[in-house]
């Protein structure tokens, strides 16, 4: 017990120090946790890393629960109506084409699918932080980017579920994919039914007892139970956590619950990125440097296309669409979660990709206004 307290306290202190230092440099804190994991991986034995991994899993479950908590059903439907065309194009270019490039360059099907998933989603946390720091939260393209991030937040749990099941099976068969999708759709439909006809009627109950000291027990039990059901169905626990959030959001107490759960998530989630850093190993060498370069270049191009043409489809002006195109490159938390499904070599490859695209994405984001003005002048001439 004494060792656990000392080691846990020291690790939390180091996480605080490095995240504070990175934030002063305007570098995403999730990268600081990954770097710390890289630095300390040689000093940690397997039992310690196993404990960190278990803590980390609770952190990402809470992350996806809080994502679902932000999306009552009516809100989900309204967003989907406006953004589904752009969201579909985003999946095709950033997941589908990235998978195709990776497969053509010599990766196996499952590894290529995982890397395609890593290349898919723009980091919500990095994007929102950058919007605040650049005072661009209220610009026309900010609403478009937020809607696209929400679409990716909804798609990510489904993608993770499919990839999780395929990595367990070790092979890709059409029948397996159809079964996985069927389970995911069935669980989603049941969750929507429960949200509408059970949790909607519990609104008064939640309001009445939300401030009691025992209400968190009910909320956490729902999160773990629905996540456990998803695992039992051989889906991802993250899909279950997301659906648990959607169900509880129907009680219209999401903001208050968010305030109670977020501090717990903020303590546990850094352990996931730290654990991911400890899993990155360069002993076998960086595999496929050509594939890494090609994917990074394609990621810049694909997200630029989504911002430029997707923004126009959404109704943005040419200049606002250009700014959006330069503001979507950064990959982050969802890419890390998907990369964690891979073996050591692909995990290391994905880790390097995530770090590079996150840093390049930040540079582009902060320079987006200047770059868009420059390209706008060139194209109008």
Secondary structure, DSSP 4 states (H G I P E B T S, - for coil): -HHHHHHHHHHHHHHHHHHHHHHHTT--HHHHHHHHHHHHGGG--HHHHHHHHHHHHHHHHHHHHHHHHT--HHHHHHHHHHHHHHHHHHIIIIIIIHHHHHHHTT--HHHHHHHHHHHHPPPHHHHHHHHHHTT-TTSHHHHHHHHHHHHHHHHHHHHHHHHHHHHHHTS--HHHHHHHHHHHHHHHHHHHHHHHHTGGGGHHHHHHHTTSTTHHHHHHHHHHHHHHHHHHTTS-HHHHHHHHHHHHHTTT-HHHHHHHHHHHHHHHHHHHHHHHHHH---TT--S-HHHHHHHHHHHHHHHHHIIIIIHHHHT--HHHHHHHHTT-----HHHHHHHTTS-HHHHHHHHHHHHHHHHHHHHHHHTHHHHHHHHHHHHH-
